[in-house]
Amino acid sequence: MCVTGKHDHHDVYAAQCPCRDVLDLLANKWAALAIGSLEDGPLRFGELQRRLQGISPKVLTQTLRRLEENGFLHREIFPAVPLHVEYSLTNLGQSVSVPLSALRSWVEDNLDQLTA
C-alpha cells in the first residue's frame, strides 16, 4: 500500500506510489552523476558539462531541471554579463549523495567482476 501526501508508510513496490517517480529520477545515470559532481560544492553549467563527459547540453539541462524541481538542487543566478548561474546541492541533495556515492564506488570496485 502506498499513500500520497505526508503519511507513515510509502511502498516503492506499489504501482501508484509516488516513490517510483523519485526512484526513477535517482536511478538515472546522469542524475546520479550530476549529484556526485556537486558533492564538493557549487558548479556552473559548463563545469558540470565538462565533468559529465558525454552528456549533451539538452540532457544536462533536462536533468538539472528535474533535480531542481524535486528539491535536490538549488540554482542560483548571479546578475552579471554574461549571466552567471551556479548549481549546488540542497540538504536533500546532500543526503541522497551518500547512498549514490556508495553505489558509484561499488560499481567502480566491482566492474571487472561484472564484465568477466
Secondary structure by P-SEA (a helix, b strand, c coil): cccccccccccccccccaaaaaaaaaacaaaaaaaaaaccccccaaaaaaaaccccaaaaaaaaaaaaaaccbbbbbcccccbbbbbbbcaaaaaaaaaaaaaaaaaaaccccccc
